[in-house]
Structures are given as structure tokens and as C-alpha cells.
Amino acid sequence: VSSGYLVVVFVYVTEFTGSKVRTWTSMHVHAAFAIGVMVVALVGYLVRVWWLYQIILTLSTSPFLLYCWTFPETPFFLMAKGRHQEMQELLNTMAQWNGLEPRLK
């Protein structure tokens, strides 16, 4: 388990989260990471063969790694790269998910 993923996920989630619930979502990101560390330790305790342990961890995390390429870029990244149309579409989608009307047209 690498803490590098924790930093990336933390930043990604906080960029998509409003300021009112940012603390709550940040705590859940860290709690999920801690649970993941405990699960990895438990699997390591139960599976004593190192290559079987590695196969189990690889097979259980592969779907999540492959799914990462379907995540949208963050609005801040799109704005920094000058991709304003894509940013507006993403913000409209985020507003719809939150039951809000898009403010910018």
C-alpha cells in the first residue's frame, strides 16, 4: 500500500467537493485508506505464500486502477490548461448531480 495514492485521491476528492462538506469527505478518504491498510495486513497474515499474496492483491486492485482512466479531469486542471468548454461542461454535470442550476452560461 502506497501513501502516494492517498495524496492523489485526497487532492482529487477535495477539488470536486464543496467547502461545506470538504472536511467530512476528507475524513472519509483517510478512513478508507486506513481500512485498506488493515485489509492488506490481514491478507498478509492469512496468506503466508508471498507470490499468492501478491496475486491476490494484484487481482483485487486491478479493476480500480483500470477504472481511473474514466475519471474526469478536475475543473481547476481544465481551467489551468485553457480547456474552458470542457470545464463548463464538467461544472454543469456537477451542478446537475447536486440538484443545482448551472450558474454560468
Backbone as XML, in Angstrom:
<?xml version="1.0"?>
<chain id="A" units="angstrom">
  <residue number="1" name="VAL">
    <atom name="N" x="0.859" y="-1.177" z="0.000"/>
    <atom name="CA" x="0.000" y="0.000" z="0.000"/>
    <atom name="C" x="0.896" y="1.228" z="0.000"/>
  </residue>
  <residue number="2" name="SER">
    <atom name="N" x="0.642" y="2.106" z="-0.916"/>
    <atom name="CA" x="1.476" y="3.300" z="-1.033"/>
    <atom name="C" x="0.685" y="4.528" z="-0.615"/>
  </residue>
  <residue number="3" name="SER">
    <atom name="N" x="1.310" y="5.380" z="0.168"/>
    <atom name="CA" x="0.618" y="6.596" z="0.598"/>
    <atom name="C" x="0.562" y="7.636" z="-0.514"/>
  </residue>
  <residue number="4" name="GLY">
    <atom name="N" x="1.259" y="7.398" z="-1.618"/>
    <atom name="CA" x="1.166" y="8.302" z="-2.760"/>
    <atom name="C" x="-0.246" y="8.363" z="-3.314"/>
  </residue>
  <residue number="5" name="TYR">
    <atom name="N" x="-0.921" y="7.220" z="-3.308"/>
    <atom name="CA" x="-2.311" y="7.197" z="-3.761"/>
    <atom name="C" x="-3.192" y="8.034" z="-2.846"/>
  </residue>
  <residue number="6" name="LEU">
    <atom name="N" x="-2.894" y="8.018" z="-1.562"/>
    <atom name="CA" x="-3.689" y="8.793" z="-0.614"/>
    <atom name="C" x="-3.638" y="10.278" z="-0.953"/>
  </residue>
  <residue number="7" name="VAL">
    <atom name="N" x="-2.465" y="10.782" z="-1.259"/>
    <atom name="CA" x="-2.320" y="12.201" z="-1.586"/>
    <atom name="C" x="-3.088" y="12.536" z="-2.858"/>
  </residue>
  <residue number="8" name="VAL">
    <atom name="N" x="-2.956" y="11.701" z="-3.876"/>
    <atom name="CA" x="-3.632" y="11.953" z="-5.151"/>
    <atom name="C" x="-5.143" y="11.925" z="-4.970"/>
  </residue>
  <residue number="9" name="VAL">
    <atom name="N" x="-5.650" y="10.910" z="-4.291"/>
    <atom name="CA" x="-7.099" y="10.792" z="-4.083"/>
    <atom name="C" x="-7.607" y="11.936" z="-3.217"/>
  </residue>
  <residue number="10" name="PHE">
    <atom name="N" x="-6.854" y="12.304" z="-2.200"/>
    <atom name="CA" x="-7.259" y="13.400" z="-1.324"/>
    <atom name="C" x="-7.415" y="14.701" z="-2.113"/>
  </residue>
  <residue number="11" name="VAL">
    <atom name="N" x="-6.430" y="15.026" z="-2.926"/>
    <atom name="CA" x="-6.495" y="16.253" z="-3.727"/>
    <atom name="C" x="-7.642" y="16.173" z="-4.727"/>
  </residue>
  <residue number="12" name="TYR">
    <atom name="N" x="-7.787" y="15.025" z="-5.379"/>
    <atom name="CA" x="-8.843" y="14.852" z="-6.379"/>
    <atom name="C" x="-10.222" y="15.041" z="-5.748"/>
  </residue>
  <residue number="13" name="VAL">
    <atom name="N" x="-10.445" y="14.410" z="-4.607"/>
    <atom name="CA" x="-11.757" y="14.497" z="-3.949"/>
    <atom name="C" x="-12.022" y="15.912" z="-3.453"/>
  </residue>
  <residue number="14" name="THR">
    <atom name="N" x="-11.019" y="16.562" z="-2.870"/>
    <atom name="CA" x="-11.263" y="17.907" z="-2.354"/>
    <atom name="C" x="-11.496" y="18.921" z="-3.469"/>
  </residue>
  <residue number="15" name="GLU">
    <atom name="N" x="-10.951" y="18.688" z="-4.654"/>
    <atom name="CA" x="-11.223" y="19.608" z="-5.762"/>
    <atom name="C" x="-12.657" y="19.478" z="-6.267"/>
  </residue>
  <residue number="16" name="PHE">
    <atom name="N" x="-13.267" y="18.338" z="-6.069"/>
    <atom name="CA" x="-14.647" y="18.143" z="-6.508"/>
    <atom name="C" x="-15.658" y="18.433" z="-5.403"/>
  </residue>
  <residue number="17" name="THR">
    <atom name="N" x="-15.207" y="18.680" z="-4.199"/>
    <atom name="CA" x="-16.090" y="18.803" z="-3.054"/>
    <atom name="C" x="-16.253" y="20.261" z="-2.664"/>
  </residue>
  <residue number="18" name="GLY">
    <atom name="N" x="-17.463" y="20.618" z="-2.291"/>
    <atom name="CA" x="-17.721" y="21.971" z="-1.821"/>
    <atom name="C" x="-17.129" y="22.196" z="-0.446"/>
  </residue>
  <residue number="19" name="SER">
    <atom name="N" x="-16.962" y="23.460" z="-0.082"/>
    <atom name="CA" x="-16.298" y="23.789" z="1.180"/>
    <atom name="C" x="-17.097" y="23.348" z="2.404"/>
  </residue>
  <residue number="20" name="LYS">
    <atom name="N" x="-18.415" y="23.224" z="2.274"/>
    <atom name="CA" x="-19.238" y="22.835" z="3.418"/>
    <atom name="C" x="-19.005" y="21.391" z="3.848"/>
  </residue>
  <residue number="21" name="VAL">
    <atom name="N" x="-18.719" y="20.520" z="2.898"/>
    <atom name="CA" x="-18.551" y="19.099" z="3.228"/>
    <atom name="C" x="-17.127" y="18.608" z="2.981"/>
  </residue>
  <residue number="22" name="ARG">
    <atom name="N" x="-16.212" y="19.519" z="2.755"/>
    <atom name="CA" x="-14.836" y="19.117" z="2.443"/>
    <atom name="C" x="-14.182" y="18.376" z="3.609"/>
  </residue>
  <residue number="23" name="THR">
    <atom name="N" x="-14.400" y="18.823" z="4.828"/>
    <atom name="CA" x="-13.816" y="18.141" z="5.988"/>
    <atom name="C" x="-14.372" y="16.735" z="6.112"/>
  </residue>
  <residue number="24" name="TRP">
    <atom name="N" x="-15.668" y="16.590" z="5.947"/>
    <atom name="CA" x="-16.324" y="15.284" z="6.056"/>
    <atom name="C" x="-15.785" y="14.315" z="5.011"/>
  </residue>
  <residue number="25" name="THR">
    <atom name="N" x="-15.697" y="14.760" z="3.780"/>
    <atom name="CA" x="-15.208" y="13.868" z="2.728"/>
    <atom name="C" x="-13.727" y="13.566" z="2.905"/>
  </residue>
  <residue number="26" name="SER">
    <atom name="N" x="-12.952" y="14.527" z="3.376"/>
    <atom name="CA" x="-11.529" y="14.277" z="3.616"/>
    <atom name="C" x="-11.333" y="13.221" z="4.691"/>
  </residue>
  <residue number="27" name="MET">
    <atom name="N" x="-12.147" y="13.272" z="5.733"/>
    <atom name="CA" x="-12.052" y="12.256" z="6.786"/>
    <atom name="C" x="-12.385" y="10.880" z="6.239"/>
  </residue>
  <residue number="28" name="HIS">
    <atom name="N" x="-13.357" y="10.797" z="5.354"/>
    <atom name="CA" x="-13.728" y="9.507" z="4.786"/>
    <atom name="C" x="-12.656" y="8.966" z="3.843"/>
  </residue>
  <residue number="29" name="VAL">
    <atom name="N" x="-11.985" y="9.833" z="3.126"/>
    <atom name="CA" x="-10.874" y="9.384" z="2.280"/>
    <atom name="C" x="-9.784" y="8.768" z="3.148"/>
  </residue>
  <residue number="30" name="HIS">
    <atom name="N" x="-9.440" y="9.435" z="4.236"/>
    <atom name="CA" x="-8.400" y="8.912" z="5.120"/>
    <atom name="C" x="-8.858" y="7.643" z="5.834"/>
  </residue>
  <residue number="31" name="ALA">
    <atom name="N" x="-10.127" y="7.567" z="6.210"/>
    <atom name="CA" x="-10.641" y="6.357" z="6.853"/>
    <atom name="C" x="-10.611" y="5.178" z="5.892"/>
  </residue>
  <residue number="32" name="ALA">
    <atom name="N" x="-10.971" y="5.399" z="4.640"/>
    <atom name="CA" x="-10.927" y="4.317" z="3.648"/>
    <atom name="C" x="-9.493" y="3.847" z="3.435"/>
  </residue>
  <residue number="33" name="PHE">
    <atom name="N" x="-8.545" y="4.773" z="3.434"/>
    <atom name="CA" x="-7.139" y="4.395" z="3.293"/>
    <atom name="C" x="-6.689" y="3.548" z="4.479"/>
  </residue>
  <residue number="34" name="ALA">
    <atom name="N" x="-7.079" y="3.945" z="5.692"/>
    <atom name="CA" x="-6.700" y="3.186" z="6.889"/>
    <atom name="C" x="-7.302" y="1.785" z="6.868"/>
  </residue>
  <residue number="35" name="ILE">
    <atom name="N" x="-8.542" y="1.676" z="6.433"/>
    <atom name="CA" x="-9.173" y="0.354" z="6.321"/>
    <atom name="C" x="-8.442" y="-0.488" z="5.285"/>
  </residue>
  <residue number="36" name="GLY">
    <atom name="N" x="-8.033" y="0.129" z="4.190"/>
    <atom name="CA" x="-7.269" y="-0.588" z="3.170"/>
    <atom name="C" x="-5.954" y="-1.125" z="3.703"/>
  </residue>
  <residue number="37" name="VAL">
    <atom name="N" x="-5.266" y="-0.335" z="4.516"/>
    <atom name="CA" x="-4.012" y="-0.793" z="5.118"/>
    <atom name="C" x="-4.270" y="-1.993" z="6.026"/>
  </residue>
  <residue number="38" name="MET">
    <atom name="N" x="-5.364" y="-1.940" z="6.786"/>
    <atom name="CA" x="-5.691" y="-3.068" z="7.670"/>
    <atom name="C" x="-6.049" y="-4.318" z="6.876"/>
  </residue>
  <residue number="39" name="VAL">
    <atom name="N" x="-6.766" y="-4.156" z="5.773"/>
    <atom name="CA" x="-7.125" y="-5.312" z="4.938"/>
    <atom name="C" x="-5.876" y="-5.944" z="4.331"/>
  </residue>
  <residue number="40" name="VAL">
    <atom name="N" x="-4.958" y="-5.120" z="3.860"/>
    <atom name="CA" x="-3.709" y="-5.643" z="3.295"/>
    <atom name="C" x="-2.927" y="-6.406" z="4.360"/>
  </residue>
  <residue number="41" name="ALA">
    <atom name="N" x="-2.871" y="-5.870" z="5.573"/>
    <atom name="CA" x="-2.174" y="-6.566" z="6.655"/>
    <atom name="C" x="-2.864" y="-7.881" z="7.000"/>
  </residue>
  <residue number="42" name="LEU">
    <atom name="N" x="-4.187" y="-7.886" z="7.021"/>
    <atom name="CA" x="-4.928" y="-9.111" z="7.318"/>
    <atom name="C" x="-4.705" y="-10.171" z="6.250"/>
  </residue>
  <residue number="43" name="VAL">
    <atom name="N" x="-4.749" y="-9.772" z="4.992"/>
    <atom name="CA" x="-4.495" y="-10.722" z="3.902"/>
    <atom name="C" x="-3.069" y="-11.262" z="4.012"/>
  </residue>
  <residue number="44" name="GLY">
    <atom name="N" x="-2.121" y="-10.408" z="4.350"/>
    <atom name="CA" x="-0.742" y="-10.855" z="4.534"/>
    <atom name="C" x="-0.597" y="-11.840" z="5.674"/>
  </residue>
  <residue number="45" name="TYR">
    <atom name="N" x="-1.390" y="-11.653" z="6.714"/>
    <atom name="CA" x="-1.358" y="-12.582" z="7.845"/>
    <atom name="C" x="-1.978" y="-13.925" z="7.479"/>
  </residue>
  <residue number="46" name="LEU">
    <atom name="N" x="-3.064" y="-13.888" z="6.721"/>
    <atom name="CA" x="-3.777" y="-15.119" z="6.378"/>
    <atom name="C" x="-3.115" y="-15.897" z="5.249"/>
  </residue>
  <residue number="47" name="VAL">
    <atom name="N" x="-2.498" y="-15.210" z="4.308"/>
    <atom name="CA" x="-1.866" y="-15.869" z="3.162"/>
    <atom name="C" x="-0.355" y="-15.808" z="3.382"/>
  </residue>
  <residue number="48" name="ARG">
    <atom name="N" x="0.235" y="-16.937" z="3.673"/>
    <atom name="CA" x="1.661" y="-16.963" z="4.035"/>
    <atom name="C" x="2.594" y="-17.130" z="2.836"/>
  </residue>
  <residue number="49" name="VAL">
    <atom name="N" x="2.066" y="-17.456" z="1.672"/>
    <atom name="CA" x="2.892" y="-17.635" z="0.482"/>
    <atom name="C" x="2.975" y="-16.287" z="-0.231"/>
  </residue>
  <residue number="50" name="TRP">
    <atom name="N" x="4.203" y="-15.771" z="-0.400"/>
    <atom name="CA" x="4.361" y="-14.405" z="-0.897"/>
    <atom name="C" x="3.820" y="-14.213" z="-2.298"/>
  </residue>
  <residue number="51" name="TRP">
    <atom name="N" x="3.989" y="-15.172" z="-3.203"/>
    <atom name="CA" x="3.534" y="-14.984" z="-4.581"/>
    <atom name="C" x="2.012" y="-15.066" z="-4.663"/>
  </residue>
  <residue number="52" name="LEU">
    <atom name="N" x="1.390" y="-15.877" z="-3.824"/>
    <atom name="CA" x="-0.073" y="-15.934" z="-3.781"/>
    <atom name="C" x="-0.637" y="-14.631" z="-3.199"/>
  </residue>
  <residue number="53" name="TYR">
    <atom name="N" x="0.036" y="-14.130" z="-2.187"/>
    <atom name="CA" x="-0.331" y="-12.843" z="-1.589"/>
    <atom name="C" x="-0.281" y="-11.729" z="-2.642"/>
  </residue>
  <residue number="54" name="GLN">
    <atom name="N" x="0.764" y="-11.724" z="-3.434"/>
    <atom name="CA" x="0.925" y="-10.709" z="-4.476"/>
    <atom name="C" x="-0.150" y="-10.836" z="-5.549"/>
  </residue>
  <residue number="55" name="ILE">
    <atom name="N" x="-0.484" y="-12.056" z="-5.931"/>
    <atom name="CA" x="-1.534" y="-12.277" z="-6.933"/>
    <atom name="C" x="-2.884" y="-11.805" z="-6.408"/>
  </residue>
  <residue number="56" name="ILE">
    <atom name="N" x="-3.184" y="-12.115" z="-5.160"/>
    <atom name="CA" x="-4.458" y="-11.697" z="-4.565"/>
    <atom name="C" x="-4.562" y="-10.174" z="-4.544"/>
  </residue>
  <residue number="57" name="LEU">
    <atom name="N" x="-3.509" y="-9.504" z="-4.116"/>
    <atom name="CA" x="-3.541" y="-8.036" z="-4.070"/>
    <atom name="C" x="-3.625" y="-7.426" z="-5.465"/>
  </residue>
  <residue number="58" name="THR">
    <atom name="N" x="-2.927" y="-8.026" z="-6.417"/>
    <atom name="CA" x="-2.963" y="-7.513" z="-7.793"/>
    <atom name="C" x="-4.345" y="-7.666" z="-8.398"/>
  </residue>
  <residue number="59" name="LEU">
    <atom name="N" x="-4.944" y="-8.833" z="-8.222"/>
    <atom name="CA" x="-6.275" y="-9.066" z="-8.797"/>
    <atom name="C" x="-7.347" y="-8.209" z="-8.133"/>
  </residue>
  <residue number="60" name="SER">
    <atom name="N" x="-7.184" y="-7.939" z="-6.850"/>
    <atom name="CA" x="-8.205" y="-7.145" z="-6.164"/>
    <atom name="C" x="-8.093" y="-5.651" z="-6.468"/>
  </residue>
  <residue number="61" name="THR">
    <atom name="N" x="-6.906" y="-5.169" z="-6.831"/>
    <atom name="CA" x="-6.756" y="-3.739" z="-7.120"/>
    <atom name="C" x="-6.788" y="-3.399" z="-8.605"/>
  </residue>
  <residue number="62" name="SER">
    <atom name="N" x="-6.610" y="-4.366" z="-9.464"/>
    <atom name="CA" x="-6.578" y="-4.094" z="-10.909"/>
    <atom name="C" x="-7.831" y="-3.402" z="-11.434"/>
  </residue>
  <residue number="63" name="PRO">
    <atom name="N" x="-9.036" y="-3.828" z="-11.048"/>
    <atom name="CA" x="-10.222" y="-3.123" z="-11.566"/>
    <atom name="C" x="-10.233" y="-1.638" z="-11.204"/>
  </residue>
  <residue number="64" name="PHE">
    <atom name="N" x="-9.775" y="-1.291" z="-10.014"/>
    <atom name="CA" x="-9.756" y="0.110" z="-9.602"/>
    <atom name="C" x="-8.739" y="0.913" z="-10.405"/>
  </residue>
  <residue number="65" name="LEU">
    <atom name="N" x="-7.585" y="0.312" z="-10.675"/>
    <atom name="CA" x="-6.568" y="1.008" z="-11.463"/>
    <atom name="C" x="-7.027" y="1.218" z="-12.897"/>
  </residue>
  <residue number="66" name="LEU">
    <atom name="N" x="-7.708" y="0.241" z="-13.457"/>
    <atom name="CA" x="-8.216" y="0.385" z="-14.819"/>
    <atom name="C" x="-9.346" y="1.407" z="-14.892"/>
  </residue>
  <residue number="67" name="TYR">
    <atom name="N" x="-10.107" y="1.536" z="-13.822"/>
    <atom name="CA" x="-11.228" y="2.466" z="-13.775"/>
    <atom name="C" x="-10.765" y="3.920" z="-13.658"/>
  </residue>
  <residue number="68" name="CYS">
    <atom name="N" x="-9.543" y="4.135" z="-13.194"/>
    <atom name="CA" x="-9.034" y="5.505" z="-13.010"/>
    <atom name="C" x="-9.054" y="6.316" z="-14.294"/>
  </residue>
  <residue number="69" name="TRP">
    <atom name="N" x="-8.899" y="5.674" z="-15.432"/>
    <atom name="CA" x="-8.861" y="6.401" z="-16.700"/>
    <atom name="C" x="-10.234" y="6.917" z="-17.118"/>
  </residue>
  <residue number="70" name="THR">
    <atom name="N" x="-11.291" y="6.515" z="-16.433"/>
    <atom name="CA" x="-12.620" y="7.016" z="-16.763"/>
    <atom name="C" x="-12.992" y="8.245" z="-15.935"/>
  </residue>
  <residue number="71" name="PHE">
    <atom name="N" x="-12.197" y="8.592" z="-14.933"/>
    <atom name="CA" x="-12.485" y="9.756" z="-14.102"/>
    <atom name="C" x="-12.258" y="11.032" z="-14.901"/>
  </residue>
  <residue number="72" name="PRO">
    <atom name="N" x="-13.104" y="12.037" z="-14.705"/>
    <atom name="CA" x="-12.884" y="13.300" z="-15.423"/>
    <atom name="C" x="-11.731" y="14.091" z="-14.805"/>
  </residue>
  <residue number="73" name="GLU">
    <atom name="N" x="-11.174" y="14.978" z="-15.599"/>
    <atom name="CA" x="-10.168" y="15.899" z="-15.067"/>
    <atom name="C" x="-10.881" y="16.863" z="-14.123"/>
  </residue>
  <residue number="74" name="THR">
    <atom name="N" x="-10.150" y="17.462" z="-13.210"/>
    <atom name="CA" x="-10.769" y="18.401" z="-12.284"/>
    <atom name="C" x="-10.981" y="19.746" z="-12.975"/>
  </residue>
  <residue number="75" name="PRO">
    <atom name="N" x="-11.963" y="20.517" z="-12.505"/>
    <atom name="CA" x="-12.196" y="21.836" z="-13.106"/>
    <atom name="C" x="-10.966" y="22.748" z="-13.028"/>
  </residue>
  <residue number="76" name="PHE">
    <atom name="N" x="-10.228" y="22.669" z="-11.929"/>
    <atom name="CA" x="-9.034" y="23.506" z="-11.787"/>
    <atom name="C" x="-7.982" y="23.148" z="-12.833"/>
  </residue>
  <residue number="77" name="PHE">
    <atom name="N" x="-7.803" y="21.862" z="-13.091"/>
    <atom name="CA" x="-6.844" y="21.422" z="-14.102"/>
    <atom name="C" x="-7.275" y="21.894" z="-15.483"/>
  </residue>
  <residue number="78" name="LEU">
    <atom name="N" x="-8.560" y="21.722" z="-15.795"/>
    <atom name="CA" x="-9.059" y="22.139" z="-17.106"/>
    <atom name="C" x="-8.911" y="23.641" z="-17.309"/>
  </residue>
  <residue number="79" name="MET">
    <atom name="N" x="-9.170" y="24.409" z="-16.245"/>
    <atom name="CA" x="-9.031" y="25.856" z="-16.342"/>
    <atom name="C" x="-7.561" y="26.237" z="-16.547"/>
  </residue>
  <residue number="80" name="ALA">
    <atom name="N" x="-6.663" y="25.583" z="-15.833"/>
    <atom name="CA" x="-5.235" y="25.887" z="-15.959"/>
    <atom name="C" x="-4.708" y="25.562" z="-17.352"/>
  </residue>
  <residue number="81" name="LYS">
    <atom name="N" x="-5.286" y="24.551" z="-17.993"/>
    <atom name="CA" x="-4.852" y="24.159" z="-19.330"/>
    <atom name="C" x="-5.585" y="24.915" z="-20.436"/>
  </residue>
  <residue number="82" name="GLY">
    <atom name="N" x="-6.508" y="25.820" z="-20.065"/>
    <atom name="CA" x="-7.226" y="26.607" z="-21.059"/>
    <atom name="C" x="-8.345" y="25.854" z="-21.754"/>
  </residue>
  <residue number="83" name="ARG">
    <atom name="N" x="-8.788" y="24.763" z="-21.192"/>
    <atom name="CA" x="-9.866" y="23.963" z="-21.786"/>
    <atom name="C" x="-11.189" y="24.383" z="-21.141"/>
  </residue>
  <residue number="84" name="HIS">
    <atom name="N" x="-11.602" y="25.608" z="-21.437"/>
    <atom name="CA" x="-12.741" y="26.220" z="-20.757"/>
    <atom name="C" x="-14.077" y="25.568" z="-21.112"/>
  </residue>
  <residue number="85" name="GLN">
    <atom name="N" x="-14.258" y="25.139" z="-22.339"/>
    <atom name="CA" x="-15.513" y="24.494" z="-22.738"/>
    <atom name="C" x="-15.707" y="23.182" z="-21.970"/>
  </residue>
  <residue number="86" name="GLU">
    <atom name="N" x="-14.652" y="22.373" z="-21.880"/>
    <atom name="CA" x="-14.739" y="21.116" z="-21.125"/>
    <atom name="C" x="-14.997" y="21.392" z="-19.651"/>
  </residue>
  <residue number="87" name="MET">
    <atom name="N" x="-14.377" y="22.446" z="-19.125"/>
    <atom name="CA" x="-14.579" y="22.805" z="-17.730"/>
    <atom name="C" x="-16.034" y="23.178" z="-17.484"/>
  </residue>
  <residue number="88" name="GLN">
    <atom name="N" x="-16.614" y="23.955" z="-18.391"/>
    <atom name="CA" x="-18.007" y="24.357" z="-18.228"/>
    <atom name="C" x="-18.939" y="23.152" z="-18.272"/>
  </residue>
  <residue number="89" name="GLU">
    <atom name="N" x="-18.677" y="22.226" z="-19.183"/>
    <atom name="CA" x="-19.498" y="21.014" z="-19.262"/>
    <atom name="C" x="-19.392" y="20.197" z="-17.979"/>
  </residue>
  <residue number="90" name="LEU">
    <atom name="N" x="-18.192" y="20.096" z="-17.433"/>
    <atom name="CA" x="-17.999" y="19.356" z="-16.187"/>
    <atom name="C" x="-18.710" y="20.042" z="-15.031"/>
  </residue>
  <residue number="91" name="LEU">
    <atom name="N" x="-18.612" y="21.362" z="-14.953"/>
    <atom name="CA" x="-19.300" y="22.093" z="-13.889"/>
    <atom name="C" x="-20.813" y="21.954" z="-14.009"/>
  </residue>
  <residue number="92" name="ASN">
    <atom name="N" x="-21.333" y="21.938" z="-15.230"/>
    <atom name="CA" x="-22.770" y="21.722" z="-15.428"/>
    <atom name="C" x="-23.175" y="20.336" z="-14.943"/>
  </residue>
  <residue number="93" name="THR">
    <atom name="N" x="-22.365" y="19.330" z="-15.243"/>
    <atom name="CA" x="-22.648" y="17.970" z="-14.784"/>
    <atom name="C" x="-22.613" y="17.897" z="-13.262"/>
  </residue>
  <residue number="94" name="MET">
    <atom name="N" x="-21.621" y="18.545" z="-12.662"/>
    <atom name="CA" x="-21.532" y="18.557" z="-11.198"/>
    <atom name="C" x="-22.745" y="19.243" z="-10.585"/>
  </residue>
  <residue number="95" name="ALA">
    <atom name="N" x="-23.194" y="20.331" z="-11.199"/>
    <atom name="CA" x="-24.370" y="21.040" z="-10.694"/>
    <atom name="C" x="-25.610" y="20.159" z="-10.788"/>
  </residue>
  <residue number="96" name="GLN">
    <atom name="N" x="-25.766" y="19.427" z="-11.891"/>
    <atom name="CA" x="-26.915" y="18.532" z="-12.033"/>
    <atom name="C" x="-26.895" y="17.444" z="-10.971"/>
  </residue>
  <residue number="97" name="TRP">
    <atom name="N" x="-25.732" y="16.858" z="-10.719"/>
    <atom name="CA" x="-25.622" y="15.813" z="-9.695"/>
    <atom name="C" x="-26.004" y="16.343" z="-8.321"/>
  </residue>
  <residue number="98" name="ASN">
    <atom name="N" x="-25.737" y="17.622" z="-8.068"/>
    <atom name="CA" x="-26.044" y="18.225" z="-6.776"/>
    <atom name="C" x="-27.412" y="18.891" z="-6.744"/>
  </residue>
  <residue number="99" name="GLY">
    <atom name="N" x="-28.183" y="18.743" z="-7.823"/>
    <atom name="CA" x="-29.526" y="19.302" z="-7.862"/>
    <atom name="C" x="-29.549" y="20.816" z="-7.973"/>
  </residue>
  <residue number="100" name="LEU">
    <atom name="N" x="-28.540" y="21.393" z="-8.599"/>
    <atom name="CA" x="-28.448" y="22.843" z="-8.742"/>
    <atom name="C" x="-28.534" y="23.234" z="-10.203"/>
  </residue>
  <residue number="101" name="GLU">
    <atom name="N" x="-28.885" y="24.480" z="-10.417"/>
    <atom name="CA" x="-28.865" y="25.035" z="-11.765"/>
    <atom name="C" x="-27.459" y="25.557" z="-12.038"/>
  </residue>
  <residue number="102" name="PRO">
    <atom name="N" x="-26.950" y="25.331" z="-13.235"/>
    <atom name="CA" x="-25.635" y="25.898" z="-13.563"/>
    <atom name="C" x="-25.679" y="27.422" z="-13.503"/>
  </residue>
  <residue number="103" name="ARG">
    <atom name="N" x="-24.707" y="28.025" z="-12.832"/>
    <atom name="CA" x="-24.691" y="29.482" z="-12.679"/>
    <atom name="C" x="-24.133" y="30.179" z="-13.906"/>
  </residue>
  <residue number="104" name="LEU">
    <atom name="N" x="-23.156" y="29.564" z="-14.532"/>
    <atom name="CA" x="-22.538" y="30.178" z="-15.710"/>
    <atom name="C" x="-23.182" y="29.638" z="-16.971"/>
  </residue>
  <residue number="105" name="LYS">
    <atom name="N" x="-23.317" y="30.468" z="-17.957"/>
    <atom name="CA" x="-23.904" y="30.037" z="-19.232"/>
    <atom name="C" x="-22.884" y="30.165" z="-20.318"/>
  </residue>
</chain>
